[in-house]
């Protein structure tokens, strides 16, 4: 079984457990992320789940979906026009496809190549990207509804994606990395310590969850307790971006935070 597909499935269930408790009115409450509502988040996730699944089953449909977004004046407006469901119906449609994908994709060869908006990618990378999107956009909903998310070690896939996109962060901005990737020493939710890189001058230490929050731009580095040492590490963490698309500016300090705290 492909572990990344199982991890994606678990991420879907964690988000579903939160959203399934919402009232109809809650689906239109704006979050701190560009005022996206729960409907906006689910539309976005569902649209790109359909696209990712089409990369496997109908590559022509995938390219039509990508072309539609690229040619539209607004990604948000285009996705909302293409996905008709809202509220509980949208929740059900998103959940049904996502859980089905997790099951079907778990039996694929992780190295199998599929088309995507940019270069072809492995199905393992595609599943990792889907998990990252659900985890990152899920954060704005956990924040909005005042729920402190209970993370697990499945976030290691997002840590690895963050590591692998060190150079991408700079390339997006037309820059060369100012040095080798910093050494990382990150504490997982389980208490395990994950290490990457071998730089002797730059390092990042602390919570793996907070590292994921920074590279997915759900938190500003100033709102974490990560210990960042060295100019390369500081430059990376100031603009880290593990997702595709145009260069995005991380949120301003203090603007992305949980509204209140309960337990989920």
SVG drawing of the C-alpha trace seen along z (x, -y; Angstrom):
<svg xmlns="http://www.w3.org/2000/svg" viewBox="-28 -42 58 44">
<polyline fill="none" stroke="black" stroke-width="0.4" points="0.0,0.0 1.2,-3.5 1.6,-5.2 1.0,-8.7 -2.5,-7.7 -3.3,-6.4 -2.0,-9.6 -4.1,-11.7 -7.1,-9.7 -6.5,-10.3 -6.0,-14.1 -9.4,-14.1 -11.1,-12.4 -9.6,-14.9 -11.0,-17.8 -14.3,-16.1 -14.7,-15.5 -14.4,-19.3 -16.6,-20.5 -19.3,-17.9 -20.3,-19.6 -21.0,-23.0 -24.3,-24.6 -25.4,-25.8 -24.6,-29.4 -21.0,-28.4 -20.2,-27.5 -20.2,-31.2 -18.2,-32.5 -15.0,-34.2 -11.7,-32.9 -8.4,-34.9 -7.1,-33.5 -8.1,-36.0 -11.6,-35.9 -12.2,-32.4 -15.2,-30.7 -15.6,-27.0 -17.5,-26.7 -14.5,-28.3 -12.1,-25.9 -14.1,-22.8 -14.7,-24.0 -10.9,-24.5 -10.0,-21.2 -12.7,-19.3 -11.8,-21.0 -8.2,-20.0 -9.0,-16.5 -11.1,-16.1 -8.1,-17.3 -5.6,-15.0 -7.9,-12.0 -8.3,-13.0 -4.5,-12.9 -4.9,-9.2 -8.2,-8.5 -8.7,-11.3 -5.6,-13.4 -7.5,-15.5 -10.0,-16.6 -7.1,-17.5 -5.6,-19.8 -9.0,-21.4 -9.4,-22.1 -5.9,-23.5 -6.4,-25.6 -9.7,-26.9 -8.0,-28.2 -5.0,-29.6 -7.2,-31.6 -9.8,-32.8 -9.4,-36.3 -10.0,-34.8 -9.1,-31.3 -11.6,-31.7 -14.5,-32.7 -13.7,-30.0 -13.6,-27.2 -16.8,-28.4 -18.5,-28.5 -17.3,-25.0 -18.4,-23.3 -22.1,-23.7 -22.6,-22.2 -22.5,-24.2 -22.9,-23.5 -23.6,-19.9 -24.0,-18.8 -20.5,-20.1 -19.1,-18.5 -20.6,-15.1 -19.3,-15.4 -15.8,-16.4 -15.6,-13.6 -16.9,-10.9 -14.4,-11.6 -11.4,-12.1 -12.0,-8.9 -12.5,-7.0 -9.2,-8.4 -7.3,-7.5 -8.5,-3.8 -7.9,-3.5 -4.6,-5.3 -3.2,-3.3 -2.8,-0.3 -0.8,-2.2 2.9,-2.0 4.2,-5.1 6.7,-5.8 4.0,-5.8 4.0,-9.1 1.0,-11.2 0.5,-14.5 0.1,-17.8 -0.1,-21.5 3.7,-21.7 6.0,-18.7 4.7,-15.2 4.9,-13.9 4.8,-10.6 1.6,-9.5 3.4,-9.6 4.1,-13.3 0.6,-13.9 -0.8,-12.3 1.7,-14.3 0.5,-17.5 -3.1,-16.6 -2.4,-16.0 -0.5,-19.2 -3.3,-21.2 -5.9,-19.7 -3.6,-20.2 -2.8,-23.8 -6.3,-24.9 -7.7,-22.9 -5.7,-25.1 -7.7,-28.2 -10.8,-26.3 -9.4,-25.0 -8.4,-28.5 -11.7,-30.0 -13.7,-27.7 -11.4,-27.9 -10.2,-24.3 -6.7,-23.3 -5.8,-20.5 -4.3,-17.3 -1.5,-16.5 0.1,-13.2 3.4,-12.0 1.7,-11.8 2.8,-15.5 6.3,-14.1 5.2,-14.1 4.7,-17.9 8.1,-18.3 9.7,-16.4 7.9,-18.5 9.1,-21.6 12.7,-20.3 12.4,-19.4 11.1,-22.8 14.0,-24.8 15.4,-25.7 11.9,-26.2 11.2,-29.0 14.0,-31.1 13.5,-29.9 9.9,-31.2 11.3,-34.7 14.0,-34.6 16.7,-34.2 19.5,-31.7 19.6,-30.1 22.1,-32.0 23.7,-28.8 23.1,-25.2 19.9,-24.2 20.1,-24.7 20.3,-21.7 16.9,-20.9 16.2,-19.3 12.4,-19.0 10.4,-17.4 7.5,-15.4 4.1,-15.2 5.1,-11.8 8.3,-13.2 10.6,-11.7 13.3,-14.0 13.6,-14.3 16.8,-15.7 17.7,-16.9 20.6,-18.6 24.2,-18.9 24.9,-22.7 27.4,-23.7 26.5,-27.4 22.7,-27.5 20.1,-25.6 16.4,-25.5 15.2,-23.7 11.9,-23.2 8.4,-21.9 7.8,-20.0 4.2,-21.3 5.5,-24.9 7.9,-24.2 5.0,-22.9 3.0,-26.0 5.8,-28.2 6.4,-26.4 2.7,-26.2 2.3,-29.9 -0.3,-29.3 1.8,-31.1 4.5,-33.8 7.8,-32.6 7.5,-35.3 4.4,-33.6 6.3,-30.3 8.9,-29.2 11.3,-27.9 14.9,-28.7 16.4,-30.0 20.2,-30.6 22.2,-31.8 21.4,-34.1 20.3,-31.3 17.9,-29.9 16.5,-33.4 16.1,-34.1 14.3,-30.8 11.9,-31.1 11.0,-34.7 9.5,-33.5 9.3,-29.7 6.7,-28.3 6.2,-24.6 3.2,-24.9 3.1,-25.6 1.8,-28.8 3.0,-32.3 5.2,-33.6 3.1,-34.3 3.9,-36.5 3.6,-34.9 1.0,-36.3 1.9,-39.3 2.8,-38.5 -0.2,-37.9 -2.7,-37.7 -3.1,-33.9 -4.0,-32.5 -6.6,-30.4 -9.6,-32.4 -10.3,-30.4 -9.2,-27.1 -11.1,-23.9 -10.0,-20.3 -10.5,-18.3"/>
</svg>
